[in-house]
């Protein structure tokens, strides 16, 4: 291991890429400590909001967003939203590809089409960041943090728009840093920024787990709680790695011809395979499912104080029963949504790849199956089977926070673990390929 690390460090271009990536991640953490303009009273109210658990649903929403932002939401920094408006824009563009033919055509135009697609995604990110900034500020206003928030009142409009523009600019700066890392550094820049935000919270998670375990009575029970938590966490990480790298390799034969002697062509077949991932959806189903469950939780915060009686009663019922994280049916619903969205996103990505048609155009075939519809049915059946395993695994990982608790705190974040493990594996894989290109032995070999 140390010899391979020395080999990486000795390669000047690899060393420069790693230092460049670490430098931009350091810039990200510096930006995370630059806050938007708040008065001392508003700052104290913000600290009190995150340090108290008066509202479980609002606390769940803010806690989830704060984990992904690396604690920037708790300090309300200019990068409080991280790159999630950009991720939302990317998901929207992927879902719109089968619907809008112009977007579908961009995927067939090579590098120029990819650049145009990325440009449109960045443009969509701006209004999405504005809507998220408006919604977050409205939540803080509802919680009593922002006391002078108004977009149209002349007395407060300047400070309000300054906060809005600062949040939007912070998101776009992170998108720019992420693209620089992807282009000139190591790994996927957007994923590494999310990874850096999550990893920066690890010391706080460790402290919370220790306090929760040692404050619940005897020291024996606390040690047992920590041990159970660590064992479940380790098993989860091993399972994520196994599922993340798991794939079904479907053999494919490509017809080739080679010249033998003078003017003689001999037909032959080159065999390769289609790598069908067990978890082709990544962590996207978790984001979709969490958004579906958090949306009614946010709406209920506004309607519980409504003057309309029946609307207020429905909001109280939703907040008490439907989106109550202390009840088992919430996590059962979460499990079902994750499984459903895993199938949905896997099929969307499969339809965009259009593998059966591409194989037929290239004259390739799967042994034992005719090109066209038989090949499509065969690959669809394989996709159904392997996606079932990936969907059930994601569903189990999603409900682990309800099972793996230390004290009364849910410390094991499923989406966070998936992001961290996935980013580490992708980065190591890129280092592996870079070293192989330079005639070094592989990092994992």
C-alpha positions as CSV (number, residue, x, y, z in Angstrom):
1,X,0.0,0.0,0.0
2,X,2.7,2.5,1.0
3,X,4.8,1.7,-2.1
4,X,1.8,2.4,-4.3
5,X,1.1,5.7,-2.5
6,X,4.8,6.6,-3.1
7,X,4.4,5.7,-6.8
8,X,1.4,8.1,-7.0
9,X,3.4,10.9,-5.3
10,X,6.4,10.4,-7.5
11,X,4.3,11.0,-10.7
12,X,4.3,14.8,-11.1
13,X,1.0,15.0,-13.0
14,X,-0.8,12.8,-10.5
15,X,0.7,14.7,-7.6
16,X,-0.4,18.0,-9.1
17,X,-3.9,16.7,-9.7
18,X,-4.3,15.5,-6.1
19,X,-3.0,18.8,-4.7
20,X,-5.3,20.7,-7.0
21,X,-8.3,18.7,-5.8
22,X,-7.4,19.1,-2.2
23,X,-6.8,22.8,-2.7
24,X,-10.3,23.4,-4.2
25,X,-11.9,21.3,-1.4
26,X,-10.1,23.6,1.1
27,X,-11.6,26.6,-0.7
28,X,-15.0,25.0,-0.4
29,X,-14.5,24.6,3.4
30,X,-13.4,28.2,3.7
31,X,-16.6,29.4,1.8
32,X,-18.6,27.2,4.2
33,X,-17.6,29.5,7.0
34,X,-18.6,32.8,5.3
35,X,-22.1,33.5,6.5
36,X,-24.9,35.6,4.9
37,X,-25.7,38.9,6.6
38,X,-27.6,38.2,9.8
39,X,-28.2,40.4,12.9
40,X,-26.9,39.1,16.3
41,X,-30.5,38.3,17.3
42,X,-31.1,36.3,14.1
43,X,-27.8,34.4,14.6
44,X,-28.8,33.5,18.1
45,X,-32.2,32.3,17.0
46,X,-30.5,30.2,14.3
47,X,-28.2,28.5,16.8
48,X,-31.2,27.9,19.1
49,X,-33.2,26.4,16.3
50,X,-30.6,23.7,15.6
51,X,-29.8,23.0,19.3
52,X,-33.5,22.3,20.3
53,X,-35.8,19.6,19.1
54,X,-39.2,21.4,19.6
55,X,-40.4,20.4,16.1
56,X,-39.4,16.9,15.0
57,X,-40.5,17.2,11.4
58,X,-38.8,20.6,10.9
59,X,-35.8,19.3,12.7
60,X,-35.7,16.2,10.4
61,X,-35.8,18.4,7.3
62,X,-33.1,20.8,8.5
63,X,-31.0,18.0,9.8
64,X,-31.0,16.2,6.5
65,X,-30.2,19.3,4.5
66,X,-27.5,20.3,7.0
67,X,-25.7,16.9,6.7
68,X,-25.5,17.2,2.9
69,X,-24.3,20.8,3.2
70,X,-21.5,19.9,5.6
71,X,-22.9,22.0,8.4
72,X,-23.2,25.1,6.2
73,X,-27.0,25.3,6.7
74,X,-26.6,25.5,10.5
75,X,-24.3,28.5,10.1
76,X,-26.3,29.8,7.1
77,X,-23.2,30.3,5.0
78,X,-23.2,31.4,1.3
79,X,-22.8,27.7,0.3
80,X,-25.6,26.5,2.5
81,X,-27.3,24.6,-0.3
82,X,-24.2,23.0,-1.6
83,X,-24.5,21.7,-5.2
84,X,-28.0,20.2,-4.7
85,X,-29.8,22.7,-7.0
86,X,-27.4,21.6,-9.7
87,X,-28.1,17.9,-8.9
88,X,-31.8,18.6,-9.0
89,X,-31.3,20.3,-12.4
90,X,-29.3,17.3,-13.7
91,X,-32.1,14.9,-12.6
92,X,-34.7,17.0,-14.2
93,X,-32.8,17.1,-17.5
94,X,-32.3,13.3,-17.4
95,X,-36.1,12.8,-16.9
96,X,-36.9,15.2,-19.6
97,X,-34.7,13.6,-22.2
98,X,-37.3,10.9,-23.3
99,X,-40.0,13.6,-23.4
100,X,-38.3,16.4,-25.3
101,X,-36.8,15.2,-28.7
102,X,-34.4,18.2,-28.8
103,X,-32.8,17.0,-25.6
104,X,-32.7,13.5,-26.8
105,X,-30.8,14.6,-29.9
106,X,-28.1,16.3,-27.9
107,X,-27.0,12.9,-26.6
108,X,-26.2,11.8,-30.2
109,X,-24.1,14.8,-31.0
110,X,-20.9,13.8,-29.2
111,X,-18.8,16.2,-27.2
112,X,-20.6,19.3,-28.6
113,X,-24.0,17.9,-27.5
114,X,-22.6,17.1,-24.1
115,X,-21.3,20.6,-23.6
116,X,-24.7,22.1,-24.7
117,X,-26.5,19.7,-22.3
118,X,-24.2,20.9,-19.5
119,X,-24.8,24.5,-20.3
120,X,-28.6,24.1,-20.2
121,X,-28.2,22.3,-16.9
122,X,-26.3,25.2,-15.4
123,X,-28.9,27.7,-16.6
124,X,-31.7,25.7,-15.0
125,X,-29.7,25.5,-11.8
126,X,-30.0,29.3,-11.2
127,X,-33.9,29.4,-10.9
128,X,-33.8,26.2,-8.9
129,X,-31.3,27.8,-6.5
130,X,-33.5,30.9,-6.3
131,X,-36.6,28.8,-5.4
132,X,-34.6,26.8,-2.8
133,X,-33.2,30.0,-1.3
134,X,-36.7,31.5,-1.1
135,X,-38.1,28.3,0.5
136,X,-35.3,28.1,3.0
137,X,-35.6,31.7,4.0
138,X,-39.4,31.2,4.4
139,X,-38.8,28.3,6.7
140,X,-36.4,30.3,8.7
141,X,-38.9,33.2,8.8
142,X,-41.5,30.8,10.0
143,X,-39.2,29.5,12.7
144,X,-38.4,33.0,13.9
145,X,-34.8,33.2,12.6
146,X,-35.3,35.8,9.9
147,X,-37.4,38.5,11.4
148,X,-37.0,41.1,8.7
149,X,-37.4,39.1,5.5
150,X,-39.4,40.6,2.7
151,X,-38.8,40.8,-1.0
152,X,-41.0,43.8,-1.6
153,X,-40.9,45.9,1.6
154,X,-38.5,48.8,0.8
155,X,-37.3,48.7,4.4
156,X,-36.0,45.1,4.3
157,X,-35.8,44.4,0.5
158,X,-32.1,45.3,0.1
159,X,-31.0,42.9,2.9
160,X,-33.4,40.2,1.7
161,X,-32.1,40.3,-1.9
162,X,-28.5,40.4,-0.6
163,X,-29.2,37.1,1.2
164,X,-30.9,35.6,-1.8
165,X,-28.2,36.5,-4.3
166,X,-25.4,35.4,-1.9
167,X,-27.0,31.9,-1.6
168,X,-27.4,31.6,-5.4
169,X,-23.8,32.8,-6.0
170,X,-22.5,30.3,-3.5
171,X,-24.2,27.4,-5.3
172,X,-22.9,28.5,-8.7
173,X,-19.3,28.9,-7.3
174,X,-19.4,25.4,-6.0
175,X,-20.7,24.1,-9.4
176,X,-17.7,25.9,-11.0
177,X,-15.3,24.4,-8.4
178,X,-16.7,21.0,-9.1
179,X,-16.3,21.3,-12.8
180,X,-12.7,22.4,-12.3
181,X,-12.0,19.4,-10.1
182,X,-13.5,17.1,-12.8
183,X,-11.4,18.7,-15.5
184,X,-8.1,19.2,-13.9
185,X,-8.2,17.1,-10.7
186,X,-9.0,13.6,-9.6
187,X,-12.5,12.2,-9.4
188,X,-15.9,13.7,-10.0
189,X,-15.9,17.2,-8.7
190,X,-19.5,17.5,-7.8
191,X,-19.4,14.2,-5.9
192,X,-16.2,15.2,-4.1
193,X,-17.7,18.5,-2.9
194,X,-20.7,16.6,-1.4
195,X,-18.2,14.0,0.0
196,X,-16.2,16.8,1.6
197,X,-19.3,18.3,3.3
198,X,-20.3,15.0,4.7
199,X,-16.9,14.0,6.0
200,X,-16.5,17.4,7.7
201,X,-19.4,16.4,10.0
202,X,-17.8,13.1,11.1
203,X,-16.2,14.6,14.3
204,X,-19.6,16.1,15.3
205,X,-21.4,12.8,14.7
206,X,-18.8,11.0,16.8
207,X,-19.3,13.5,19.6
208,X,-23.1,13.2,19.4
209,X,-22.9,9.4,19.5
210,X,-20.6,9.4,22.5
211,X,-22.8,11.8,24.4
212,X,-25.9,9.9,23.6
213,X,-24.4,6.6,24.6
214,X,-22.9,7.8,27.9
215,X,-25.9,9.8,29.0
216,X,-28.4,7.0,29.0
217,X,-27.8,5.4,32.4
218,X,-25.1,2.8,33.0
219,X,-21.8,2.7,31.1
220,X,-22.4,-0.9,30.1
221,X,-25.5,-0.1,28.1
222,X,-23.7,2.8,26.4
223,X,-20.8,0.6,25.4
224,X,-23.2,-2.0,24.0
225,X,-25.1,0.7,22.0
226,X,-21.8,2.0,20.5
227,X,-20.7,-1.5,19.7
228,X,-24.0,-2.4,18.0
229,X,-23.9,0.9,16.0
230,X,-20.3,0.3,14.8
231,X,-21.0,-3.3,13.8
232,X,-24.1,-2.4,11.8
233,X,-22.2,0.5,10.2
234,X,-19.3,-1.8,9.2
235,X,-21.7,-4.4,7.8
236,X,-23.5,-1.6,5.9
237,X,-20.3,-0.3,4.3
238,X,-19.3,-3.8,3.2
239,X,-22.7,-4.4,1.7
240,X,-22.6,-1.0,-0.1
241,X,-19.3,-1.8,-1.6
242,X,-20.5,-5.3,-2.7
243,X,-23.7,-4.0,-4.2
244,X,-22.0,-1.0,-5.8
245,X,-19.5,-3.1,-7.6
246,X,-21.9,-6.0,-8.4
247,X,-22.8,-6.5,-12.0
248,X,-24.2,-9.1,-14.4
249,X,-22.0,-9.5,-17.4
250,X,-24.0,-10.4,-20.5
251,X,-21.8,-11.9,-23.3
252,X,-22.0,-10.1,-26.6
253,X,-20.4,-11.1,-29.9
254,X,-19.3,-8.6,-32.5
255,X,-18.7,-10.0,-36.1
256,X,-15.2,-9.1,-37.4
257,X,-13.3,-9.9,-40.6
258,X,-9.6,-10.3,-41.0
259,X,-7.5,-10.7,-44.1
260,X,-5.6,-14.0,-44.6
261,X,-3.2,-14.2,-47.5
262,X,-3.9,-12.3,-50.7
263,X,-7.5,-11.1,-51.0
264,X,-9.0,-13.7,-48.6
265,X,-11.4,-12.6,-45.8
266,X,-12.1,-14.9,-42.9
267,X,-15.0,-14.2,-40.7
268,X,-14.6,-14.4,-36.9
269,X,-16.4,-13.1,-33.8
270,X,-15.0,-10.9,-31.0
271,X,-16.6,-11.6,-27.7
272,X,-17.2,-8.9,-25.0
273,X,-19.9,-8.3,-22.5
274,X,-22.5,-5.7,-21.3
275,X,-21.9,-4.8,-17.6
276,X,-25.4,-4.5,-16.1
277,X,-25.1,-2.9,-12.6
278,X,-27.0,-4.3,-9.7
279,X,-27.5,-0.7,-8.4
280,X,-27.6,1.4,-11.5
281,X,-29.7,4.1,-9.8
282,X,-27.1,5.0,-7.2
283,X,-28.5,7.2,-4.4
284,X,-31.1,8.9,-6.6
285,X,-34.0,6.8,-5.2
286,X,-33.1,7.9,-1.7
287,X,-33.2,11.5,-2.7
288,X,-36.6,11.1,-4.4
289,X,-38.1,9.2,-1.5
290,X,-36.9,11.6,1.1
291,X,-38.2,14.5,-1.0
292,X,-41.6,12.9,-1.2
293,X,-41.8,12.4,2.5
294,X,-40.3,15.7,3.5
295,X,-42.6,17.8,1.2
296,X,-45.8,17.2,3.3
297,X,-43.7,17.8,6.4
298,X,-42.7,21.2,5.2
299,X,-46.2,22.1,4.0
300,X,-47.8,21.0,7.3
301,X,-45.6,23.6,9.1
302,X,-47.4,26.4,7.3
303,X,-50.9,25.0,7.5
304,X,-51.0,24.0,11.2
305,X,-51.7,27.7,12.0
306,X,-54.3,28.1,9.3
307,X,-57.6,29.8,10.2
308,X,-59.5,27.1,8.2
309,X,-60.5,24.5,10.6
310,X,-60.5,21.4,8.4
311,X,-57.2,22.4,6.8
312,X,-55.6,22.8,10.2
313,X,-56.9,19.4,11.3
314,X,-55.5,17.7,8.2
315,X,-52.1,19.4,8.7
316,X,-51.9,18.3,12.4
317,X,-52.9,14.7,11.4
318,X,-50.1,14.7,8.7
319,X,-47.5,16.0,11.1
320,X,-48.5,13.6,13.9
321,X,-49.0,10.4,12.0
322,X,-48.0,10.4,8.3
323,X,-44.5,12.1,8.6
324,X,-43.7,11.2,12.1
325,X,-40.2,9.6,12.1
326,X,-40.9,7.9,15.4
327,X,-43.5,5.6,14.0
328,X,-42.8,2.4,12.1
329,X,-45.2,3.0,9.3
330,X,-43.2,6.1,8.3
331,X,-40.2,3.9,7.7
332,X,-42.3,1.2,5.9
333,X,-43.6,3.9,3.5
334,X,-40.0,5.1,3.1
335,X,-38.9,1.5,2.2
336,X,-41.6,1.1,-0.4
337,X,-40.9,4.5,-2.0
338,X,-37.2,3.7,-2.3
339,X,-37.9,0.4,-4.0
340,X,-40.4,2.0,-6.4
341,X,-38.1,4.8,-7.3
342,X,-35.1,2.4,-7.8
343,X,-37.1,0.6,-10.5
344,X,-38.3,3.8,-12.0
345,X,-34.9,5.4,-12.3
346,X,-33.2,2.2,-13.5
347,X,-35.8,1.9,-16.3
348,X,-35.3,5.6,-17.2
349,X,-31.6,5.1,-17.5
350,X,-32.0,1.9,-19.4
351,X,-34.3,3.4,-22.0
352,X,-31.9,6.3,-22.5
353,X,-29.0,3.9,-23.2
354,X,-31.1,2.0,-25.9
355,X,-28.6,-0.9,-25.8
356,X,-30.7,-3.5,-27.8
357,X,-31.1,-1.1,-30.8
358,X,-27.4,-0.1,-30.7
359,X,-26.4,-3.8,-30.7
360,X,-28.6,-4.5,-33.7
361,X,-27.1,-1.5,-35.6
362,X,-23.6,-2.7,-35.0
363,X,-24.4,-6.3,-36.1
364,X,-23.7,-7.6,-32.6
365,X,-25.8,-10.3,-30.9
366,X,-26.2,-12.2,-27.6
367,X,-25.5,-15.9,-28.2
368,X,-28.8,-17.8,-28.3
369,X,-31.0,-14.7,-28.9
370,X,-32.0,-13.1,-32.1
371,X,-31.3,-9.3,-32.5
372,X,-34.2,-7.0,-31.9
373,X,-37.2,-7.8,-29.8
374,X,-35.9,-11.1,-28.4
375,X,-32.7,-9.5,-27.2
376,X,-34.7,-6.6,-25.7
377,X,-36.9,-9.0,-23.7
378,X,-33.9,-11.0,-22.5
379,X,-32.1,-7.9,-21.3
380,X,-35.3,-6.5,-19.7
381,X,-35.8,-9.7,-17.7
382,X,-32.2,-9.5,-16.5
383,X,-32.7,-5.9,-15.5
384,X,-35.8,-6.8,-13.5
385,X,-34.0,-9.5,-11.6
386,X,-30.9,-7.6,-10.7
387,X,-32.7,-4.4,-9.9
388,X,-34.9,-6.3,-7.4
389,X,-31.8,-7.1,-5.4
390,X,-30.5,-3.5,-5.7
391,X,-33.9,-2.0,-4.7
392,X,-34.3,-4.3,-1.7
393,X,-30.8,-3.5,-0.5
394,X,-31.3,0.3,-0.9
395,X,-34.6,0.0,1.0
396,X,-32.9,-1.9,3.9
397,X,-30.1,0.7,4.0
398,X,-32.8,3.5,4.0
399,X,-34.5,2.2,7.1
400,X,-31.3,1.5,9.0
401,X,-31.5,4.9,10.8
402,X,-34.6,3.6,12.5
403,X,-32.8,0.5,13.6
404,X,-29.3,1.7,14.3
405,X,-29.7,4.2,17.1
406,X,-27.4,5.3,19.9
407,X,-29.7,6.5,22.6
408,X,-32.6,8.5,20.9
409,X,-30.4,9.8,18.0
410,X,-30.5,8.4,14.5
411,X,-26.8,8.7,13.6
412,X,-26.5,6.3,10.6
413,X,-27.4,8.2,7.5
414,X,-28.1,5.9,4.6
415,X,-27.6,8.5,1.8
416,X,-24.5,9.8,3.5
417,X,-22.9,6.3,3.6
418,X,-23.8,5.7,-0.1
419,X,-22.2,9.0,-1.1
420,X,-19.1,8.5,0.9
421,X,-18.5,4.9,-0.2
422,X,-19.4,5.6,-3.8
423,X,-17.1,8.6,-4.1
424,X,-14.2,6.7,-2.5
425,X,-14.6,3.8,-4.9
426,X,-14.9,6.1,-8.0
427,X,-11.8,8.1,-6.9
428,X,-9.7,5.0,-6.3
429,X,-10.8,3.6,-9.6
430,X,-9.6,6.7,-11.4
431,X,-6.3,6.5,-9.6
432,X,-6.1,2.9,-10.6
433,X,-6.5,3.8,-14.3
434,X,-4.1,6.7,-14.1
435,X,-1.4,4.4,-12.6
436,X,-2.0,1.7,-15.2
437,X,-1.6,4.2,-18.0
438,X,1.8,5.1,-16.5
439,X,3.0,1.4,-16.3
440,X,2.6,1.3,-12.5
441,X,1.0,-1.6,-10.8
442,X,-2.6,-1.0,-9.9
443,X,-3.5,0.7,-6.6
444,X,-5.8,-2.2,-5.6
445,X,-3.8,-5.0,-7.2
